[in-house]
Amino acid sequence: MTYPISVKVDYPEKVSRLTTFFRIFMIIPHIIILYFLQIAAIIIAIISWFAIVFTGRYPRSLFDFATYYYRWYARVFGYGYLLLTDKYPPFSGNE
């Protein structure tokens, strides 16, 4: 069975101690922006639910926004909280 989502994380051979120490401060701008995007994502999820119930389709623009938000959130979470990578996440949810 193939899954619609896959996450691949390479094992870091060496992790920078300095960026690990300051990571919590480095992700503050991301957290501020993601807070407001989260409010929009919740509203979009509610609108999407009604659209799916009444039309039977997930509107493409609402789906694109949701994937944009969740990609960005996953990158920031993996960088700042899980320490999965040293690569600073971009300010976007693009692929």
PDB file with one MODEL, atoms N, CA, C and O in Angstrom:
MODEL        1
ATOM      1  N   MET A   1       0.834  -1.173   0.000  1.00  0.00           N
ATOM      2  CA  MET A   1       0.000   0.000   0.000  1.00  0.00           C
ATOM      3  C   MET A   1       0.883   1.243   0.000  1.00  0.00           C
ATOM      4  O   MET A   1       1.820   1.340   0.792  1.00  0.00           O
ATOM      5  N   THR A   2       0.595   2.169  -0.864  1.00  0.00           N
ATOM      6  CA  THR A   2       1.358   3.406  -0.894  1.00  0.00           C
ATOM      7  C   THR A   2       0.632   4.452  -0.058  1.00  0.00           C
ATOM      8  O   THR A   2      -0.597   4.505  -0.030  1.00  0.00           O
ATOM      9  N   TYR A   3       1.400   5.266   0.608  1.00  0.00           N
ATOM     10  CA  TYR A   3       0.843   6.298   1.466  1.00  0.00           C
ATOM     11  C   TYR A   3       0.914   7.645   0.753  1.00  0.00           C
ATOM     12  O   TYR A   3       1.856   7.888   0.000  1.00  0.00           O
ATOM     13  N   PRO A   4      -0.069   8.530   0.977  1.00  0.00           N
ATOM     14  CA  PRO A   4      -0.070   9.812   0.282  1.00  0.00           C
ATOM     15  C   PRO A   4       0.990  10.777   0.802  1.00  0.00           C
ATOM     16  O   PRO A   4       1.360  11.728   0.113  1.00  0.00           O
ATOM     17  N   ILE A   5       1.475  10.536   2.004  1.00  0.00           N
ATOM     18  CA  ILE A   5       2.477  11.423   2.595  1.00  0.00           C
ATOM     19  C   ILE A   5       3.675  10.595   2.997  1.00  0.00           C
ATOM     20  O   ILE A   5       3.538   9.521   3.584  1.00  0.00           O
ATOM     21  N   SER A   6       4.847  11.103   2.678  1.00  0.00           N
ATOM     22  CA  SER A   6       6.059  10.429   3.131  1.00  0.00           C
ATOM     23  C   SER A   6       7.009  11.474   3.688  1.00  0.00           C
ATOM     24  O   SER A   6       7.102  12.587   3.170  1.00  0.00           O
ATOM     25  N   VAL A   7       7.700  11.110   4.733  1.00  0.00           N
ATOM     26  CA  VAL A   7       8.667  11.987   5.365  1.00  0.00           C
ATOM     27  C   VAL A   7       9.995  11.265   5.379  1.00  0.00           C
ATOM     28  O   VAL A   7      10.104  10.137   5.859  1.00  0.00           O
ATOM     29  N   LYS A   8      10.997  11.928   4.847  1.00  0.00           N
ATOM     30  CA  LYS A   8      12.323  11.335   4.807  1.00  0.00           C
ATOM     31  C   LYS A   8      13.281  12.269   5.533  1.00  0.00           C
ATOM     32  O   LYS A   8      13.402  13.444   5.185  1.00  0.00           O
ATOM     33  N   VAL A   9      13.950  11.744   6.530  1.00  0.00           N
ATOM     34  CA  VAL A   9      14.904  12.524   7.305  1.00  0.00           C
ATOM     35  C   VAL A   9      16.217  11.769   7.325  1.00  0.00           C
ATOM     36  O   VAL A   9      16.272  10.607   7.729  1.00  0.00           O
ATOM     37  N   ASP A  10      17.266  12.431   6.889  1.00  0.00           N
ATOM     38  CA  ASP A  10      18.590  11.829   6.915  1.00  0.00           C
ATOM     39  C   ASP A  10      19.214  12.006   8.300  1.00  0.00           C
ATOM     40  O   ASP A  10      19.018  13.027   8.959  1.00  0.00           O
ATOM     41  N   TYR A  11      19.955  11.008   8.716  1.00  0.00           N
ATOM     42  CA  TYR A  11      20.630  11.070  10.008  1.00  0.00           C
ATOM     43  C   TYR A  11      21.756  12.092   9.947  1.00  0.00           C
ATOM     44  O   TYR A  11      22.622  12.000   9.077  1.00  0.00           O
ATOM     45  N   PRO A  12      21.761  13.077  10.865  1.00  0.00           N
ATOM     46  CA  PRO A  12      22.854  14.064  10.854  1.00  0.00           C
ATOM     47  C   PRO A  12      24.101  13.482  11.524  1.00  0.00           C
ATOM     48  O   PRO A  12      24.063  13.112  12.697  1.00  0.00           O
ATOM     49  N   GLU A  13      25.182  13.406  10.793  1.00  0.00           N
ATOM     50  CA  GLU A  13      26.425  12.873  11.354  1.00  0.00           C
ATOM     51  C   GLU A  13      26.997  13.803  12.408  1.00  0.00           C
ATOM     52  O   GLU A  13      27.514  13.354  13.431  1.00  0.00           O
ATOM     53  N   LYS A  14      26.902  15.105  12.152  1.00  0.00           N
ATOM     54  CA  LYS A  14      27.415  16.097  13.104  1.00  0.00           C
ATOM     55  C   LYS A  14      26.412  17.237  13.173  1.00  0.00           C
ATOM     56  O   LYS A  14      25.935  17.719  12.146  1.00  0.00           O
ATOM     57  N   VAL A  15      26.094  17.667  14.397  1.00  0.00           N
ATOM     58  CA  VAL A  15      25.123  18.728  14.613  1.00  0.00           C
ATOM     59  C   VAL A  15      25.841  19.913  15.237  1.00  0.00           C
ATOM     60  O   VAL A  15      26.664  19.753  16.139  1.00  0.00           O
ATOM     61  N   SER A  16      25.518  21.106  14.747  1.00  0.00           N
ATOM     62  CA  SER A  16      26.146  22.310  15.270  1.00  0.00           C
ATOM     63  C   SER A  16      25.613  22.628  16.662  1.00  0.00           C
ATOM     64  O   SER A  16      24.404  22.764  16.849  1.00  0.00           O
ATOM     65  N   ARG A  17      26.484  22.744  17.611  1.00  0.00           N
ATOM     66  CA  ARG A  17      26.072  23.039  18.991  1.00  0.00           C
ATOM     67  C   ARG A  17      25.567  24.466  19.121  1.00  0.00           C
ATOM     68  O   ARG A  17      24.624  24.737  19.864  1.00  0.00           O
ATOM     69  N   LEU A  18      26.203  25.377  18.392  1.00  0.00           N
ATOM     70  CA  LEU A  18      25.832  26.788  18.498  1.00  0.00           C
ATOM     71  C   LEU A  18      24.414  27.029  17.984  1.00  0.00           C
ATOM     72  O   LEU A  18      23.612  27.681  18.654  1.00  0.00           O
ATOM     73  N   THR A  19      24.104  26.508  16.800  1.00  0.00           N
ATOM     74  CA  THR A  19      22.745  26.719  16.283  1.00  0.00           C
ATOM     75  C   THR A  19      21.713  25.947  17.095  1.00  0.00           C
ATOM     76  O   THR A  19      20.565  26.377  17.198  1.00  0.00           O
ATOM     77  N   THR A  20      22.102  24.818  17.671  1.00  0.00           N
ATOM     78  CA  THR A  20      21.175  24.083  18.529  1.00  0.00           C
ATOM     79  C   THR A  20      20.849  24.889  19.774  1.00  0.00           C
ATOM     80  O   THR A  20      19.707  24.884  20.235  1.00  0.00           O
ATOM     81  N   PHE A  21      21.825  25.573  20.315  1.00  0.00           N
ATOM     82  CA  PHE A  21      21.616  26.394  21.510  1.00  0.00           C
ATOM     83  C   PHE A  21      20.680  27.571  21.226  1.00  0.00           C
ATOM     84  O   PHE A  21      19.815  27.889  22.043  1.00  0.00           O
ATOM     85  N   PHE A  22      20.852  28.222  20.063  1.00  0.00           N
ATOM     86  CA  PHE A  22      20.073  29.418  19.743  1.00  0.00           C
ATOM     87  C   PHE A  22      18.813  29.142  18.921  1.00  0.00           C
ATOM     88  O   PHE A  22      18.131  30.077  18.504  1.00  0.00           O
ATOM     89  N   ARG A  23      18.510  27.899  18.694  1.00  0.00           N
ATOM     90  CA  ARG A  23      17.371  27.530  17.854  1.00  0.00           C
ATOM     91  C   ARG A  23      16.050  28.103  18.322  1.00  0.00           C
ATOM     92  O   ARG A  23      15.250  28.567  17.510  1.00  0.00           O
ATOM     93  N   ILE A  24      15.817  28.075  19.605  1.00  0.00           N
ATOM     94  CA  ILE A  24      14.541  28.558  20.131  1.00  0.00           C
ATOM     95  C   ILE A  24      14.361  30.044  19.814  1.00  0.00           C
ATOM     96  O   ILE A  24      13.238  30.500  19.596  1.00  0.00           O
ATOM     97  N   PHE A  25      15.440  30.785  19.787  1.00  0.00           N
ATOM     98  CA  PHE A  25      15.362  32.208  19.454  1.00  0.00           C
ATOM     99  C   PHE A  25      15.263  32.418  17.942  1.00  0.00           C
ATOM    100  O   PHE A  25      14.649  33.378  17.477  1.00  0.00           O
ATOM    101  N   MET A  26      15.870  31.515  17.190  1.00  0.00           N
ATOM    102  CA  MET A  26      15.864  31.635  15.732  1.00  0.00           C
ATOM    103  C   MET A  26      14.504  31.321  15.115  1.00  0.00           C
ATOM    104  O   MET A  26      14.208  31.787  14.015  1.00  0.00           O
ATOM    105  N   ILE A  27      13.675  30.543  15.800  1.00  0.00           N
ATOM    106  CA  ILE A  27      12.375  30.205  15.222  1.00  0.00           C
ATOM    107  C   ILE A  27      11.260  31.143  15.673  1.00  0.00           C
ATOM    108  O   ILE A  27      10.111  30.960  15.270  1.00  0.00           O
ATOM    109  N   ILE A  28      11.566  32.140  16.494  1.00  0.00           N
ATOM    110  CA  ILE A  28      10.535  33.076  16.954  1.00  0.00           C
ATOM    111  C   ILE A  28       9.817  33.759  15.788  1.00  0.00           C
ATOM    112  O   ILE A  28       8.589  33.837  15.821  1.00  0.00           O
ATOM    113  N   PRO A  29      10.511  34.256  14.761  1.00  0.00           N
ATOM    114  CA  PRO A  29       9.770  34.860  13.639  1.00  0.00           C
ATOM    115  C   PRO A  29       8.820  33.870  12.959  1.00  0.00           C
ATOM    116  O   PRO A  29       7.711  34.236  12.568  1.00  0.00           O
ATOM    117  N   HIS A  30       9.251  32.635  12.822  1.00  0.00           N
ATOM    118  CA  HIS A  30       8.394  31.610  12.226  1.00  0.00           C
ATOM    119  C   HIS A  30       7.162  31.366  13.088  1.00  0.00           C
ATOM    120  O   HIS A  30       6.051  31.252  12.569  1.00  0.00           O
ATOM    121  N   ILE A  31       7.351  31.287  14.382  1.00  0.00           N
ATOM    122  CA  ILE A  31       6.237  31.016  15.290  1.00  0.00           C
ATOM    123  C   ILE A  31       5.208  32.129  15.236  1.00  0.00           C
ATOM    124  O   ILE A  31       4.007  31.859  15.272  1.00  0.00           O
ATOM    125  N   ILE A  32       5.654  33.375  15.149  1.00  0.00           N
ATOM    126  CA  ILE A  32       4.721  34.513  15.073  1.00  0.00           C
ATOM    127  C   ILE A  32       3.895  34.422  13.798  1.00  0.00           C
ATOM    128  O   ILE A  32       2.672  34.561  13.847  1.00  0.00           O
ATOM    129  N   ILE A  33       4.532  34.196  12.673  1.00  0.00           N
ATOM    130  CA  ILE A  33       3.813  34.112  11.402  1.00  0.00           C
ATOM    131  C   ILE A  33       2.903  32.890  11.381  1.00  0.00           C
ATOM    132  O   ILE A  33       1.762  32.969  10.924  1.00  0.00           O
ATOM    133  N   LEU A  34       3.405  31.758  11.875  1.00  0.00           N
ATOM    134  CA  LEU A  34       2.598  30.536  11.883  1.00  0.00           C
ATOM    135  C   LEU A  34       1.393  30.648  12.805  1.00  0.00           C
ATOM    136  O   LEU A  34       0.383  29.984  12.572  1.00  0.00           O
ATOM    137  N   TYR A  35       1.473  31.466  13.842  1.00  0.00           N
ATOM    138  CA  TYR A  35       0.327  31.675  14.716  1.00  0.00           C
ATOM    139  C   TYR A  35      -0.847  32.263  13.933  1.00  0.00           C
ATOM    140  O   TYR A  35      -1.977  31.789  14.048  1.00  0.00           O
ATOM    141  N   PHE A  36      -0.574  33.289  13.145  1.00  0.00           N
ATOM    142  CA  PHE A  36      -1.638  33.914  12.352  1.00  0.00           C
ATOM    143  C   PHE A  36      -2.100  33.006  11.215  1.00  0.00           C
ATOM    144  O   PHE A  36      -3.284  32.978  10.879  1.00  0.00           O
ATOM    145  N   LEU A  37      -1.173  32.270  10.629  1.00  0.00           N
ATOM    146  CA  LEU A  37      -1.563  31.316   9.597  1.00  0.00           C
ATOM    147  C   LEU A  37      -2.396  30.181  10.175  1.00  0.00           C
ATOM    148  O   LEU A  37      -3.261  29.636   9.490  1.00  0.00           O
ATOM    149  N   GLN A  38      -2.145  29.823  11.426  1.00  0.00           N
ATOM    150  CA  GLN A  38      -2.930  28.777  12.069  1.00  0.00           C
ATOM    151  C   GLN A  38      -4.380  29.222  12.252  1.00  0.00           C
ATOM    152  O   GLN A  38      -5.300  28.427  12.060  1.00  0.00           O
ATOM    153  N   ILE A  39      -4.584  30.463  12.617  1.00  0.00           N
ATOM    154  CA  ILE A  39      -5.945  30.988  12.732  1.00  0.00           C
ATOM    155  C   ILE A  39      -6.642  30.896  11.381  1.00  0.00           C
ATOM    156  O   ILE A  39      -7.793  30.467  11.295  1.00  0.00           O
ATOM    157  N   ALA A  40      -5.936  31.302  10.324  1.00  0.00           N
ATOM    158  CA  ALA A  40      -6.515  31.213   8.973  1.00  0.00           C
ATOM    159  C   ALA A  40      -6.763  29.755   8.588  1.00  0.00           C
ATOM    160  O   ALA A  40      -7.776  29.451   7.958  1.00  0.00           O
ATOM    161  N   ALA A  41      -5.856  28.852   8.954  1.00  0.00           N
ATOM    162  CA  ALA A  41      -6.012  27.438   8.606  1.00  0.00           C
ATOM    163  C   ALA A  41      -7.223  26.827   9.297  1.00  0.00           C
ATOM    164  O   ALA A  41      -7.902  25.981   8.715  1.00  0.00           O
ATOM    165  N   ILE A  42      -7.502  27.240  10.523  1.00  0.00           N
ATOM    166  CA  ILE A  42      -8.679  26.736  11.228  1.00  0.00           C
ATOM    167  C   ILE A  42      -9.948  27.208  10.536  1.00  0.00           C
ATOM    168  O   ILE A  42     -10.881  26.429  10.342  1.00  0.00           O
ATOM    169  N   ILE A  43      -9.983  28.479  10.163  1.00  0.00           N
ATOM    170  CA  ILE A  43     -11.154  29.020   9.456  1.00  0.00           C
ATOM    171  C   ILE A  43     -11.325  28.316   8.111  1.00  0.00           C
ATOM    172  O   ILE A  43     -12.439  27.962   7.726  1.00  0.00           O
ATOM    173  N   ILE A  44     -10.219  28.119   7.405  1.00  0.00           N
ATOM    174  CA  ILE A  44     -10.272  27.433   6.104  1.00  0.00           C
ATOM    175  C   ILE A  44     -10.747  25.994   6.271  1.00  0.00           C
ATOM    176  O   ILE A  44     -11.483  25.487   5.424  1.00  0.00           O
ATOM    177  N   ALA A  45     -10.337  25.326   7.352  1.00  0.00           N
ATOM    178  CA  ALA A  45     -10.766  23.941   7.592  1.00  0.00           C
ATOM    179  C   ALA A  45     -12.276  23.880   7.798  1.00  0.00           C
ATOM    180  O   ALA A  45     -12.930  22.957   7.315  1.00  0.00           O
ATOM    181  N   ILE A  46     -12.823  24.840   8.500  1.00  0.00           N
ATOM    182  CA  ILE A  46     -14.272  24.872   8.721  1.00  0.00           C
ATOM    183  C   ILE A  46     -15.007  25.131   7.406  1.00  0.00           C
ATOM    184  O   ILE A  46     -16.000  24.472   7.099  1.00  0.00           O
ATOM    185  N   ILE A  47     -14.511  26.090   6.641  1.00  0.00           N
ATOM    186  CA  ILE A  47     -15.121  26.379   5.332  1.00  0.00           C
ATOM    187  C   ILE A  47     -15.006  25.163   4.412  1.00  0.00           C
ATOM    188  O   ILE A  47     -15.945  24.832   3.688  1.00  0.00           O
ATOM    189  N   SER A  48     -13.862  24.510   4.446  1.00  0.00           N
ATOM    190  CA  SER A  48     -13.649  23.323   3.610  1.00  0.00           C
ATOM    191  C   SER A  48     -14.613  22.212   3.985  1.00  0.00           C
ATOM    192  O   SER A  48     -15.132  21.515   3.113  1.00  0.00           O
ATOM    193  N   TRP A  49     -14.852  22.044   5.272  1.00  0.00           N
ATOM    194  CA  TRP A  49     -15.768  21.007   5.725  1.00  0.00           C
ATOM    195  C   TRP A  49     -17.148  21.214   5.125  1.00  0.00           C
ATOM    196  O   TRP A  49     -17.759  20.275   4.616  1.00  0.00           O
ATOM    197  N   PHE A  50     -17.642  22.462   5.187  1.00  0.00           N
ATOM    198  CA  PHE A  50     -18.953  22.754   4.604  1.00  0.00           C
ATOM    199  C   PHE A  50     -18.945  22.543   3.091  1.00  0.00           C
ATOM    200  O   PHE A  50     -19.905  22.019   2.527  1.00  0.00           O
ATOM    201  N   ALA A  51     -17.861  22.951   2.439  1.00  0.00           N
ATOM    202  CA  ALA A  51     -17.761  22.775   0.988  1.00  0.00           C
ATOM    203  C   ALA A  51     -17.781  21.293   0.617  1.00  0.00           C
ATOM    204  O   ALA A  51     -18.425  20.906  -0.358  1.00  0.00           O
ATOM    205  N   ILE A  52     -17.083  20.472   1.384  1.00  0.00           N
ATOM    206  CA  ILE A  52     -17.057  19.037   1.100  1.00  0.00           C
ATOM    207  C   ILE A  52     -18.423  18.406   1.354  1.00  0.00           C
ATOM    208  O   ILE A  52     -18.868  17.553   0.586  1.00  0.00           O
ATOM    209  N   VAL A  53     -19.083  18.822   2.426  1.00  0.00           N
ATOM    210  CA  VAL A  53     -20.404  18.260   2.748  1.00  0.00           C
ATOM    211  C   VAL A  53     -21.422  18.597   1.665  1.00  0.00           C
ATOM    212  O   VAL A  53     -22.206  17.738   1.262  1.00  0.00           O
ATOM    213  N   PHE A  54     -21.414  19.846   1.188  1.00  0.00           N
ATOM    214  CA  PHE A  54     -22.446  20.273   0.243  1.00  0.00           C
ATOM    215  C   PHE A  54     -22.113  20.010  -1.218  1.00  0.00           C
ATOM    216  O   PHE A  54     -23.020  19.789  -2.021  1.00  0.00           O
ATOM    217  N   THR A  55     -20.838  20.028  -1.582  1.00  0.00           N
ATOM    218  CA  THR A  55     -20.481  19.827  -2.990  1.00  0.00           C
ATOM    219  C   THR A  55     -19.830  18.470  -3.254  1.00  0.00           C
ATOM    220  O   THR A  55     -19.828  17.995  -4.390  1.00  0.00           O
ATOM    221  N   GLY A  56     -19.278  17.846  -2.215  1.00  0.00           N
ATOM    222  CA  GLY A  56     -18.595  16.572  -2.403  1.00  0.00           C
ATOM    223  C   GLY A  56     -17.189  16.730  -2.938  1.00  0.00           C
ATOM    224  O   GLY A  56     -16.559  15.746  -3.324  1.00  0.00           O
ATOM    225  N   ARG A  57     -16.685  17.958  -2.968  1.00  0.00           N
ATOM    226  CA  ARG A  57     -15.332  18.220  -3.468  1.00  0.00           C
ATOM    227  C   ARG A  57     -14.583  19.116  -2.492  1.00  0.00           C
ATOM    228  O   ARG A  57     -15.180  19.958  -1.821  1.00  0.00           O
ATOM    229  N   TYR A  58     -13.297  18.931  -2.422  1.00  0.00           N
ATOM    230  CA  TYR A  58     -12.439  19.802  -1.621  1.00  0.00           C
ATOM    231  C   TYR A  58     -11.978  20.925  -2.551  1.00  0.00           C
ATOM    232  O   TYR A  58     -11.266  20.641  -3.514  1.00  0.00           O
ATOM    233  N   PRO A  59     -12.349  22.184  -2.312  1.00  0.00           N
ATOM    234  CA  PRO A  59     -11.919  23.269  -3.199  1.00  0.00           C
ATOM    235  C   PRO A  59     -10.394  23.345  -3.293  1.00  0.00           C
ATOM    236  O   PRO A  59      -9.693  23.325  -2.281  1.00  0.00           O
ATOM    237  N   ARG A  60      -9.907  23.431  -4.504  1.00  0.00           N
ATOM    238  CA  ARG A  60      -8.461  23.362  -4.763  1.00  0.00           C
ATOM    239  C   ARG A  60      -7.689  24.455  -4.024  1.00  0.00           C
ATOM    240  O   ARG A  60      -6.634  24.178  -3.455  1.00  0.00           O
ATOM    241  N   SER A  61      -8.189  25.678  -4.022  1.00  0.00           N
ATOM    242  CA  SER A  61      -7.458  26.779  -3.377  1.00  0.00           C
ATOM    243  C   SER A  61      -7.372  26.573  -1.867  1.00  0.00           C
ATOM    244  O   SER A  61      -6.351  26.889  -1.256  1.00  0.00           O
ATOM    245  N   LEU A  62      -8.422  26.052  -1.269  1.00  0.00           N
ATOM    246  CA  LEU A  62      -8.400  25.785   0.165  1.00  0.00           C
ATOM    247  C   LEU A  62      -7.451  24.627   0.490  1.00  0.00           C
ATOM    248  O   LEU A  62      -6.758  24.650   1.507  1.00  0.00           O
ATOM    249  N   PHE A  63      -7.427  23.629  -0.372  1.00  0.00           N
ATOM    250  CA  PHE A  63      -6.505  22.505  -0.209  1.00  0.00           C
ATOM    251  C   PHE A  63      -5.058  22.982  -0.324  1.00  0.00           C
ATOM    252  O   PHE A  63      -4.202  22.576   0.462  1.00  0.00           O
ATOM    253  N   ASP A  64      -4.789  23.844  -1.304  1.00  0.00           N
ATOM    254  CA  ASP A  64      -3.434  24.360  -1.491  1.00  0.00           C
ATOM    255  C   ASP A  64      -2.970  25.158  -0.276  1.00  0.00           C
ATOM    256  O   ASP A  64      -1.816  25.043   0.139  1.00  0.00           O
ATOM    257  N   PHE A  65      -3.869  25.971   0.302  1.00  0.00           N
ATOM    258  CA  PHE A  65      -3.502  26.734   1.495  1.00  0.00           C
ATOM    259  C   PHE A  65      -3.199  25.799   2.663  1.00  0.00           C
ATOM    260  O   PHE A  65      -2.233  26.011   3.395  1.00  0.00           O
ATOM    261  N   ALA A  66      -4.016  24.775   2.836  1.00  0.00           N
ATOM    262  CA  ALA A  66      -3.805  23.832   3.942  1.00  0.00           C
ATOM    263  C   ALA A  66      -2.460  23.112   3.794  1.00  0.00           C
ATOM    264  O   ALA A  66      -1.733  22.964   4.776  1.00  0.00           O
ATOM    265  N   THR A  67      -2.126  22.670   2.599  1.00  0.00           N
ATOM    266  CA  THR A  67      -0.842  21.995   2.405  1.00  0.00           C
ATOM    267  C   THR A  67       0.322  22.962   2.589  1.00  0.00           C
ATOM    268  O   THR A  67       1.366  22.579   3.117  1.00  0.00           O
ATOM    269  N   TYR A  68       0.154  24.213   2.159  1.00  0.00           N
ATOM    270  CA  TYR A  68       1.176  25.247   2.344  1.00  0.00           C
ATOM    271  C   TYR A  68       1.456  25.429   3.836  1.00  0.00           C
ATOM    272  O   TYR A  68       2.608  25.440   4.271  1.00  0.00           O
ATOM    273  N   TYR A  69       0.382  25.570   4.604  1.00  0.00           N
ATOM    274  CA  TYR A  69       0.535  25.763   6.051  1.00  0.00           C
ATOM    275  C   TYR A  69       1.183  24.553   6.709  1.00  0.00           C
ATOM    276  O   TYR A  69       2.121  24.721   7.489  1.00  0.00           O
ATOM    277  N   TYR A  70       0.723  23.352   6.425  1.00  0.00           N
ATOM    278  CA  TYR A  70       1.247  22.162   7.097  1.00  0.00           C
ATOM    279  C   TYR A  70       2.687  21.841   6.703  1.00  0.00           C
ATOM    280  O   TYR A  70       3.439  21.303   7.515  1.00  0.00           O
ATOM    281  N   ARG A  71       3.078  22.157   5.481  1.00  0.00           N
ATOM    282  CA  ARG A  71       4.492  21.977   5.100  1.00  0.00           C
ATOM    283  C   ARG A  71       5.384  22.895   5.917  1.00  0.00           C
ATOM    284  O   ARG A  71       6.405  22.476   6.462  1.00  0.00           O
ATOM    285  N   TRP A  72       4.972  24.176   5.991  1.00  0.00           N
ATOM    286  CA  TRP A  72       5.770  25.154   6.740  1.00  0.00           C
ATOM    287  C   TRP A  72       5.845  24.756   8.213  1.00  0.00           C
ATOM    288  O   TRP A  72       6.916  24.796   8.819  1.00  0.00           O
ATOM    289  N   TYR A  73       4.709  24.375   8.781  1.00  0.00           N
ATOM    290  CA  TYR A  73       4.664  23.975  10.186  1.00  0.00           C
ATOM    291  C   TYR A  73       5.568  22.762  10.437  1.00  0.00           C
ATOM    292  O   TYR A  73       6.293  22.728  11.432  1.00  0.00           O
ATOM    293  N   ALA A  74       5.531  21.787   9.562  1.00  0.00           N
ATOM    294  CA  ALA A  74       6.350  20.586   9.744  1.00  0.00           C
ATOM    295  C   ALA A  74       7.836  20.920   9.689  1.00  0.00           C
ATOM    296  O   ALA A  74       8.622  20.356  10.449  1.00  0.00           O
ATOM    297  N   ARG A  75       8.227  21.823   8.806  1.00  0.00           N
ATOM    298  CA  ARG A  75       9.642  22.198   8.713  1.00  0.00           C
ATOM    299  C   ARG A  75      10.110  22.919   9.970  1.00  0.00           C
ATOM    300  O   ARG A  75      11.187  22.631  10.491  1.00  0.00           O
ATOM    301  N   VAL A  76       9.297  23.858  10.456  1.00  0.00           N
ATOM    302  CA  VAL A  76       9.669  24.604  11.661  1.00  0.00           C
ATOM    303  C   VAL A  76       9.689  23.671  12.873  1.00  0.00           C
ATOM    304  O   VAL A  76      10.596  23.756  13.701  1.00  0.00           O
ATOM    305  N   PHE A  77       8.710  22.790  12.985  1.00  0.00           N
ATOM    306  CA  PHE A  77       8.650  21.843  14.098  1.00  0.00           C
ATOM    307  C   PHE A  77       9.859  20.905  14.067  1.00  0.00           C
ATOM    308  O   PHE A  77      10.460  20.637  15.107  1.00  0.00           O
ATOM    309  N   GLY A  78      10.210  20.415  12.903  1.00  0.00           N
ATOM    310  CA  GLY A  78      11.360  19.518  12.770  1.00  0.00           C
ATOM    311  C   GLY A  78      12.675  20.208  13.060  1.00  0.00           C
ATOM    312  O   GLY A  78      13.605  19.587  13.577  1.00  0.00           O
ATOM    313  N   TYR A  79      12.762  21.493  12.731  1.00  0.00           N
ATOM    314  CA  TYR A  79      13.991  22.240  12.974  1.00  0.00           C
ATOM    315  C   TYR A  79      14.103  22.670  14.435  1.00  0.00           C
ATOM    316  O   TYR A  79      15.139  22.473  15.070  1.00  0.00           O
ATOM    317  N   GLY A  80      13.046  23.248  14.954  1.00  0.00           N
ATOM    318  CA  GLY A  80      13.135  23.868  16.265  1.00  0.00           C
ATOM    319  C   GLY A  80      12.883  22.961  17.446  1.00  0.00           C
ATOM    320  O   GLY A  80      13.526  23.106  18.486  1.00  0.00           O
ATOM    321  N   TYR A  81      11.969  22.036  17.309  1.00  0.00           N
ATOM    322  CA  TYR A  81      11.577  21.228  18.463  1.00  0.00           C
ATOM    323  C   TYR A  81      12.154  19.818  18.441  1.00  0.00           C
ATOM    324  O   TYR A  81      12.568  19.305  19.480  1.00  0.00           O
ATOM    325  N   LEU A  82      12.186  19.200  17.295  1.00  0.00           N
ATOM    326  CA  LEU A  82      12.673  17.826  17.213  1.00  0.00           C
ATOM    327  C   LEU A  82      14.158  17.737  16.908  1.00  0.00           C
ATOM    328  O   LEU A  82      14.752  16.666  17.036  1.00  0.00           O
ATOM    329  N   LEU A  83      14.768  18.851  16.505  1.00  0.00           N
ATOM    330  CA  LEU A  83      16.202  18.901  16.182  1.00  0.00           C
ATOM    331  C   LEU A  83      16.586  17.897  15.108  1.00  0.00           C
ATOM    332  O   LEU A  83      17.630  17.252  15.192  1.00  0.00           O
ATOM    333  N   LEU A  84      15.726  17.770  14.089  1.00  0.00           N
ATOM    334  CA  LEU A  84      15.981  16.801  13.024  1.00  0.00           C
ATOM    335  C   LEU A  84      16.983  17.297  11.995  1.00  0.00           C
ATOM    336  O   LEU A  84      17.595  16.490  11.295  1.00  0.00           O
ATOM    337  N   THR A  85      17.160  18.599  11.890  1.00  0.00           N
ATOM    338  CA  THR A  85      18.046  19.132  10.863  1.00  0.00           C
ATOM    339  C   THR A  85      18.681  20.435  11.342  1.00  0.00           C
ATOM    340  O   THR A  85      18.144  21.118  12.214  1.00  0.00           O
ATOM    341  N   ASP A  86      19.832  20.768  10.757  1.00  0.00           N
ATOM    342  CA  ASP A  86      20.479  22.053  11.024  1.00  0.00           C
ATOM    343  C   ASP A  86      20.109  23.093   9.978  1.00  0.00           C
ATOM    344  O   ASP A  86      20.463  24.264  10.114  1.00  0.00           O
ATOM    345  N   LYS A  87      19.407  22.681   8.946  1.00  0.00           N
ATOM    346  CA  LYS A  87      19.051  23.597   7.864  1.00  0.00           C
ATOM    347  C   LYS A  87      17.895  24.488   8.321  1.00  0.00           C
ATOM    348  O   LYS A  87      16.826  23.995   8.680  1.00  0.00           O
ATOM    349  N   TYR A  88      18.120  25.807   8.305  1.00  0.00           N
ATOM    350  CA  TYR A  88      17.113  26.770   8.745  1.00  0.00           C
ATOM    351  C   TYR A  88      15.919  26.713   7.773  1.00  0.00           C
ATOM    352  O   TYR A  88      16.112  26.766   6.559  1.00  0.00           O
ATOM    353  N   PRO A  89      14.706  26.606   8.294  1.00  0.00           N
ATOM    354  CA  PRO A  89      13.549  26.468   7.407  1.00  0.00           C
ATOM    355  C   PRO A  89      13.257  27.764   6.651  1.00  0.00           C
ATOM    356  O   PRO A  89      13.409  28.852   7.207  1.00  0.00           O
ATOM    357  N   PRO A  90      12.843  27.655   5.394  1.00  0.00           N
ATOM    358  CA  PRO A  90      12.504  28.853   4.630  1.00  0.00           C
ATOM    359  C   PRO A  90      11.185  29.450   5.110  1.00  0.00           C
ATOM    360  O   PRO A  90      10.382  28.764   5.743  1.00  0.00           O
ATOM    361  N   PHE A  91      10.965  30.714   4.809  1.00  0.00           N
ATOM    362  CA  PHE A  91       9.718  31.385   5.178  1.00  0.00           C
ATOM    363  C   PHE A  91       8.658  31.122   4.134  1.00  0.00           C
ATOM    364  O   PHE A  91       8.083  32.058   3.578  1.00  0.00           O
ATOM    365  N   SER A  92       8.397  29.870   3.864  1.00  0.00           N
ATOM    366  CA  SER A  92       7.340  29.510   2.912  1.00  0.00           C
ATOM    367  C   SER A  92       6.973  28.046   3.115  1.00  0.00           C
ATOM    368  O   SER A  92       7.679  27.289   3.780  1.00  0.00           O
ATOM    369  N   GLY A  93       5.861  27.681   2.527  1.00  0.00           N
ATOM    370  CA  GLY A  93       5.426  26.303   2.593  1.00  0.00           C
ATOM    371  C   GLY A  93       5.515  25.626   1.245  1.00  0.00           C
ATOM    372  O   GLY A  93       4.886  24.594   1.011  1.00  0.00           O
ATOM    373  N   ASN A  94       6.300  26.214   0.360  1.00  0.00           N
ATOM    374  CA  ASN A  94       6.468  25.613  -0.969  1.00  0.00           C
ATOM    375  C   ASN A  94       7.218  24.292  -0.880  1.00  0.00           C
ATOM    376  O   ASN A  94       7.877  24.003   0.119  1.00  0.00           O
ATOM    377  N   GLU A  95       7.109  23.501  -1.931  1.00  0.00           N
ATOM    378  CA  GLU A  95       7.804  22.203  -1.949  1.00  0.00           C
ATOM    379  C   GLU A  95       9.295  22.398  -1.954  1.00  0.00           C
ATOM    380  O   GLU A  95      10.045  21.422  -1.968  1.00  0.00           O
TER     381      GLU A  95
ENDMDL
END
